[in-house]
Amino acid sequence: MTFMKNNEGIALVTSLMLTLISLTMVMALLYIVTQGITQSAQLKKYKTALDASYGGTEVVVKDIFPAIMQNYSSTTLVSTVQSAYGSLNLEVKTTQDCLQKKLTLPTAQWPTSCSNASNPKNLPDLSFKLQASAGSPFIVYSKIVDTVYGNTDTSGLQLEGAGVAESSSLLTPQHFPYIYRMEVQGERENNPTAQANIEVLYAY
Protein backbone atom coordinates (compact mmCIF):
# COMPACT_ATOMS: atom_id res chain seq x y z
CA MET A 1 0.00 0.00 0.00
CA THR A 2 1.37 3.39 -0.98
CA PHE A 3 0.51 6.65 0.87
CA MET A 4 0.64 9.81 -1.22
CA LYS A 5 1.71 12.96 0.65
CA ASN A 6 0.83 16.40 -0.79
CA ASN A 7 1.04 19.50 1.44
CA GLU A 8 0.82 22.10 -1.31
CA GLY A 9 -2.68 23.39 -0.20
CA ILE A 10 -1.85 23.84 3.50
CA ALA A 11 -0.14 27.18 2.98
CA LEU A 12 -3.15 28.54 1.06
CA VAL A 13 -5.64 27.39 3.68
CA THR A 14 -3.49 28.82 6.47
CA SER A 15 -3.12 32.19 4.74
CA LEU A 16 -6.88 32.36 4.09
CA MET A 17 -7.62 31.61 7.76
CA LEU A 18 -5.17 34.27 8.94
CA THR A 19 -6.67 36.77 6.47
CA LEU A 20 -10.19 35.99 7.77
CA ILE A 21 -9.07 36.45 11.37
CA SER A 22 -7.34 39.73 10.52
CA LEU A 23 -10.40 41.04 8.67
CA THR A 24 -12.63 40.10 11.61
CA MET A 25 -10.38 41.98 14.01
CA VAL A 26 -10.27 45.03 11.72
CA MET A 27 -14.07 45.03 11.31
CA ALA A 28 -14.54 44.73 15.08
CA LEU A 29 -12.16 47.64 15.63
CA LEU A 30 -13.96 49.76 13.01
CA TYR A 31 -17.31 48.95 14.63
CA ILE A 32 -16.05 49.99 18.07
CA VAL A 33 -14.64 53.25 16.69
CA THR A 34 -17.85 54.00 14.76
CA GLN A 35 -20.04 53.31 17.78
CA GLY A 36 -17.83 55.53 19.92
CA ILE A 37 -18.16 58.40 17.44
CA THR A 38 -21.94 57.91 17.24
CA GLN A 39 -22.35 57.88 21.02
CA SER A 40 -20.13 60.93 21.37
CA ALA A 41 -22.25 62.81 18.82
CA GLN A 42 -25.47 61.76 20.60
CA LEU A 43 -24.07 62.87 23.94
CA LYS A 44 -23.05 66.23 22.49
CA LYS A 45 -26.55 66.73 21.04
CA TYR A 46 -28.11 65.80 24.38
CA LYS A 47 -25.88 68.16 26.38
CA THR A 48 -26.63 71.01 24.00
CA ALA A 49 -30.37 70.33 24.28
CA LEU A 50 -30.04 70.06 28.07
CA ASP A 51 -28.37 73.48 28.20
CA ALA A 52 -31.25 74.85 26.10
CA SER A 53 -33.74 73.30 28.54
CA TYR A 54 -31.97 74.89 31.51
CA GLY A 55 -31.89 78.23 29.72
CA GLY A 56 -35.56 77.91 28.81
CA THR A 57 -36.40 77.13 32.42
CA GLU A 58 -34.61 80.28 33.57
CA VAL A 59 -36.62 82.34 31.09
CA VAL A 60 -39.90 80.73 32.17
CA VAL A 61 -39.51 80.97 35.95
CA LYS A 62 -37.70 84.32 36.15
CA ASP A 63 -39.38 86.28 33.36
CA ILE A 64 -42.47 84.79 31.75
CA PHE A 65 -44.04 83.21 34.83
CA PRO A 66 -43.83 86.38 37.01
CA ALA A 67 -45.34 88.37 34.12
CA ILE A 68 -48.22 85.89 33.94
CA MET A 69 -48.70 86.07 37.72
CA GLN A 70 -48.94 89.85 37.68
CA ASN A 71 -51.69 89.79 35.05
CA TYR A 72 -53.30 86.41 35.66
CA SER A 73 -56.83 87.84 36.16
CA SER A 74 -56.66 90.11 33.12
CA THR A 75 -59.02 89.34 30.24
CA THR A 76 -56.12 90.03 27.86
CA LEU A 77 -53.60 87.84 29.68
CA VAL A 78 -52.59 85.72 26.69
CA SER A 79 -52.19 88.56 24.20
CA THR A 80 -50.37 90.73 26.75
CA VAL A 81 -47.81 88.06 27.60
CA GLN A 82 -47.29 87.03 23.97
CA SER A 83 -46.68 90.60 22.85
CA ALA A 84 -44.32 91.24 25.79
CA TYR A 85 -42.15 88.31 24.70
CA GLY A 86 -42.60 88.58 20.96
CA SER A 87 -38.84 88.50 20.44
CA LEU A 88 -38.91 84.88 21.68
CA ASN A 89 -41.84 83.97 19.42
CA LEU A 90 -43.74 83.10 22.59
CA GLU A 91 -46.98 81.24 22.01
CA VAL A 92 -49.47 80.43 24.76
CA LYS A 93 -50.77 77.07 23.56
CA THR A 94 -53.45 76.51 26.19
CA THR A 95 -56.63 78.51 26.74
CA GLN A 96 -56.66 81.49 29.06
CA ASP A 97 -59.24 79.82 31.32
CA CYS A 98 -57.12 76.69 31.63
CA LEU A 99 -53.98 78.71 32.39
CA GLN A 100 -55.78 80.69 35.10
CA LYS A 101 -57.15 77.50 36.65
CA LYS A 102 -53.70 75.91 36.67
CA LEU A 103 -52.31 78.96 38.46
CA THR A 104 -54.91 79.09 41.23
CA LEU A 105 -56.45 75.64 41.74
CA PRO A 106 -55.07 72.27 42.88
CA THR A 107 -54.64 69.75 40.11
CA ALA A 108 -57.75 67.76 41.12
CA GLN A 109 -59.91 70.84 40.48
CA TRP A 110 -58.63 71.59 36.98
CA PRO A 111 -61.11 71.30 34.11
CA THR A 112 -60.82 68.07 32.14
CA SER A 113 -59.61 70.08 29.14
CA CYS A 114 -56.44 71.09 31.03
CA SER A 115 -53.61 68.67 30.33
CA ASN A 116 -51.41 67.40 33.15
CA ALA A 117 -49.60 64.77 31.06
CA SER A 118 -45.90 64.61 31.86
CA ASN A 119 -44.79 65.13 28.24
CA PRO A 120 -44.41 68.93 27.89
CA LYS A 121 -44.59 68.75 24.10
CA ASN A 122 -48.02 67.14 24.32
CA LEU A 123 -50.49 70.03 24.74
CA PRO A 124 -47.97 72.48 26.26
CA ASP A 125 -49.00 75.61 28.14
CA LEU A 126 -46.50 77.69 26.19
CA SER A 127 -43.60 77.43 23.78
CA PHE A 128 -40.90 79.79 22.56
CA LYS A 129 -37.62 79.81 20.67
CA LEU A 130 -34.09 80.24 21.96
CA GLN A 131 -31.40 81.13 19.46
CA ALA A 132 -28.37 78.86 19.43
CA SER A 133 -24.77 80.01 19.10
CA ALA A 134 -24.56 77.77 16.02
CA GLY A 135 -27.17 76.03 13.94
CA SER A 136 -30.93 76.23 14.12
CA PRO A 137 -32.69 77.54 17.26
CA PHE A 138 -34.17 75.45 20.04
CA ILE A 139 -37.88 75.27 20.76
CA VAL A 140 -38.72 75.17 24.46
CA TYR A 141 -42.02 73.65 25.60
CA SER A 142 -43.28 74.24 29.11
CA LYS A 143 -46.30 72.95 30.99
CA ILE A 144 -47.64 73.03 34.55
CA VAL A 145 -48.50 69.44 35.45
CA ASP A 146 -49.31 69.82 39.15
CA THR A 147 -50.41 72.62 41.47
CA VAL A 148 -50.71 72.53 45.27
CA TYR A 149 -51.44 75.21 47.83
CA GLY A 150 -48.42 76.56 49.67
CA ASN A 151 -48.10 77.90 53.21
CA THR A 152 -49.98 81.16 52.73
CA ASP A 153 -53.60 82.25 52.97
CA THR A 154 -54.60 83.64 49.59
CA SER A 155 -58.21 84.56 50.34
CA GLY A 156 -59.13 87.86 48.76
CA LEU A 157 -55.64 88.60 47.48
CA GLN A 158 -54.17 88.34 44.02
CA LEU A 159 -51.52 85.64 44.32
CA GLU A 160 -49.67 87.54 47.02
CA GLY A 161 -50.77 85.94 50.31
CA ALA A 162 -51.71 87.37 53.69
CA GLY A 163 -49.14 85.76 55.97
CA VAL A 164 -48.99 82.80 58.32
CA ALA A 165 -48.83 82.45 62.07
CA GLU A 166 -45.31 82.89 63.39
CA SER A 167 -44.05 81.03 66.43
CA SER A 168 -41.27 83.53 67.02
CA SER A 169 -40.92 87.22 66.33
CA LEU A 170 -37.38 86.52 65.11
CA LEU A 171 -38.43 84.13 62.35
CA THR A 172 -40.51 85.13 59.36
CA PRO A 173 -41.36 82.19 57.14
CA GLN A 174 -41.12 82.79 53.44
CA HIS A 175 -44.58 82.92 51.91
CA PHE A 176 -45.39 80.53 49.06
CA PRO A 177 -49.06 80.81 48.07
CA TYR A 178 -48.66 78.11 45.41
CA ILE A 179 -46.20 75.38 44.48
CA TYR A 180 -46.08 74.22 40.88
CA ARG A 181 -44.47 71.23 39.23
CA MET A 182 -43.53 72.00 35.66
CA GLU A 183 -42.13 69.95 32.82
CA VAL A 184 -39.77 71.67 30.36
CA GLN A 185 -38.42 70.27 27.10
CA GLY A 186 -35.86 71.84 24.81
CA GLU A 187 -35.35 70.46 21.33
CA ARG A 188 -33.57 71.52 18.16
CA GLU A 189 -36.05 73.02 15.71
CA ASN A 190 -34.93 70.93 12.73
CA ASN A 191 -33.88 67.83 14.68
CA PRO A 192 -36.40 66.59 17.29
CA THR A 193 -34.01 63.80 18.32
CA ALA A 194 -31.77 66.46 19.90
CA GLN A 195 -33.92 67.00 22.98
CA ALA A 196 -33.80 67.00 26.77
CA ASN A 197 -36.52 67.11 29.42
CA ILE A 198 -36.27 68.48 32.93
CA GLU A 199 -38.72 68.70 35.81
CA VAL A 200 -39.01 71.92 37.81
CA LEU A 201 -40.51 72.54 41.24
CA TYR A 202 -41.46 76.22 41.40
CA ALA A 203 -42.67 77.91 44.58
CA TYR A 204 -44.30 81.28 44.02
C-alpha positions in Angstrom: 0.0 0.0 0.0 1.4 3.4 -1.0 0.5 6.6 0.9 0.6 9.8 -1.2 1.7 13.0 0.7 0.8 16.4 -0.8 1.0 19.5 1.4 0.8 22.1 -1.3 -2.7 23.4 -0.2 -1.8 23.8 3.5 -0.1 27.2 3.0 -3.1 28.5 1.1 -5.6 27.4 3.7 -3.5 28.8 6.5 -3.1 32.2 4.7 -6.9 32.4 4.1 -7.6 31.6 7.8 -5.2 34.3 8.9 -6.7 36.8 6.5 -10.2 36.0 7.8 -9.1 36.5 11.4 -7.3 39.7 10.5 -10.4 41.0 8.7 -12.6 40.1 11.6 -10.4 42.0 14.0 -10.3 45.0 11.7 -14.1 45.0 11.3 -14.5 44.7 15.1 -12.2 47.6 15.6 -14.0 49.8 13.0 -17.3 48.9 14.6 -16.1 50.0 18.1 -14.6 53.3 16.7 -17.8 54.0 14.8 -20.0 53.3 17.8 -17.8 55.5 19.9 -18.2 58.4 17.4 -21.9 57.9 17.2 -22.3 57.9 21.0 -20.1 60.9 21.4 -22.2 62.8 18.8 -25.5 61.8 20.6 -24.1 62.9 23.9 -23.1 66.2 22.5 -26.6 66.7 21.0 -28.1 65.8 24.4 -25.9 68.2 26.4 -26.6 71.0 24.0 -30.4 70.3 24.3 -30.0 70.1 28.1 -28.4 73.5 28.2 -31.2 74.9 26.1 -33.7 73.3 28.5 -32.0 74.9 31.5 -31.9 78.2 29.7 -35.6 77.9 28.8 -36.4 77.1 32.4 -34.6 80.3 33.6 -36.6 82.3 31.1 -39.9 80.7 32.2 -39.5 81.0 36.0 -37.7 84.3 36.2 -39.4 86.3 33.4 -42.5 84.8 31.8 -44.0 83.2 34.8 -43.8 86.4 37.0 -45.3 88.4 34.1 -48.2 85.9 33.9 -48.7 86.1 37.7 -48.9 89.8 37.7 -51.7 89.8 35.1 -53.3 86.4 35.7 -56.8 87.8 36.2 -56.7 90.1 33.1 -59.0 89.3 30.2 -56.1 90.0 27.9 -53.6 87.8 29.7 -52.6 85.7 26.7 -52.2 88.6 24.2 -50.4 90.7 26.8 -47.8 88.1 27.6 -47.3 87.0 24.0 -46.7 90.6 22.9 -44.3 91.2 25.8 -42.1 88.3 24.7 -42.6 88.6 21.0 -38.8 88.5 20.4 -38.9 84.9 21.7 -41.8 84.0 19.4 -43.7 83.1 22.6 -47.0 81.2 22.0 -49.5 80.4 24.8 -50.8 77.1 23.6 -53.5 76.5 26.2 -56.6 78.5 26.7 -56.7 81.5 29.1 -59.2 79.8 31.3 -57.1 76.7 31.6 -54.0 78.7 32.4 -55.8 80.7 35.1 -57.2 77.5 36.6 -53.7 75.9 36.7 -52.3 79.0 38.5 -54.9 79.1 41.2 -56.5 75.6 41.7 -55.1 72.3 42.9 -54.6 69.7 40.1 -57.8 67.8 41.1 -59.9 70.8 40.5 -58.6 71.6 37.0 -61.1 71.3 34.1 -60.8 68.1 32.1 -59.6 70.1 29.1 -56.4 71.1 31.0 -53.6 68.7 30.3 -51.4 67.4 33.1 -49.6 64.8 31.1 -45.9 64.6 31.9 -44.8 65.1 28.2 -44.4 68.9 27.9 -44.6 68.8 24.1 -48.0 67.1 24.3 -50.5 70.0 24.7 -48.0 72.5 26.3 -49.0 75.6 28.1 -46.5 77.7 26.2 -43.6 77.4 23.8 -40.9 79.8 22.6 -37.6 79.8 20.7 -34.1 80.2 22.0 -31.4 81.1 19.5 -28.4 78.9 19.4 -24.8 80.0 19.1 -24.6 77.8 16.0 -27.2 76.0 13.9 -30.9 76.2 14.1 -32.7 77.5 17.3 -34.2 75.4 20.0 -37.9 75.3 20.8 -38.7 75.2 24.5 -42.0 73.6 25.6 -43.3 74.2 29.1 -46.3 72.9 31.0 -47.6 73.0 34.5 -48.5 69.4 35.4 -49.3 69.8 39.2 -50.4 72.6 41.5 -50.7 72.5 45.3 -51.4 75.2 47.8 -48.4 76.6 49.7 -48.1 77.9 53.2 -50.0 81.2 52.7 -53.6 82.2 53.0 -54.6 83.6 49.6 -58.2 84.6 50.3 -59.1 87.9 48.8 -55.6 88.6 47.5 -54.2 88.3 44.0 -51.5 85.6 44.3 -49.7 87.5 47.0 -50.8 85.9 50.3 -51.7 87.4 53.7 -49.1 85.8 56.0 -49.0 82.8 58.3 -48.8 82.5 62.1 -45.3 82.9 63.4 -44.1 81.0 66.4 -41.3 83.5 67.0 -40.9 87.2 66.3 -37.4 86.5 65.1 -38.4 84.1 62.3 -40.5 85.1 59.4 -41.4 82.2 57.1 -41.1 82.8 53.4 -44.6 82.9 51.9 -45.4 80.5 49.1 -49.1 80.8 48.1 -48.7 78.1 45.4 -46.2 75.4 44.5 -46.1 74.2 40.9 -44.5 71.2 39.2 -43.5 72.0 35.7 -42.1 70.0 32.8 -39.8 71.7 30.4 -38.4 70.3 27.1 -35.9 71.8 24.8 -35.3 70.5 21.3 -33.6 71.5 18.2 -36.0 73.0 15.7 -34.9 70.9 12.7 -33.9 67.8 14.7 -36.4 66.6 17.3 -34.0 63.8 18.3 -31.8 66.5 19.9 -33.9 67.0 23.0 -33.8 67.0 26.8 -36.5 67.1 29.4 -36.3 68.5 32.9 -38.7 68.7 35.8 -39.0 71.9 37.8 -40.5 72.5 41.2 -41.5 76.2 41.4 -42.7 77.9 44.6 -44.3 81.3 44.0 
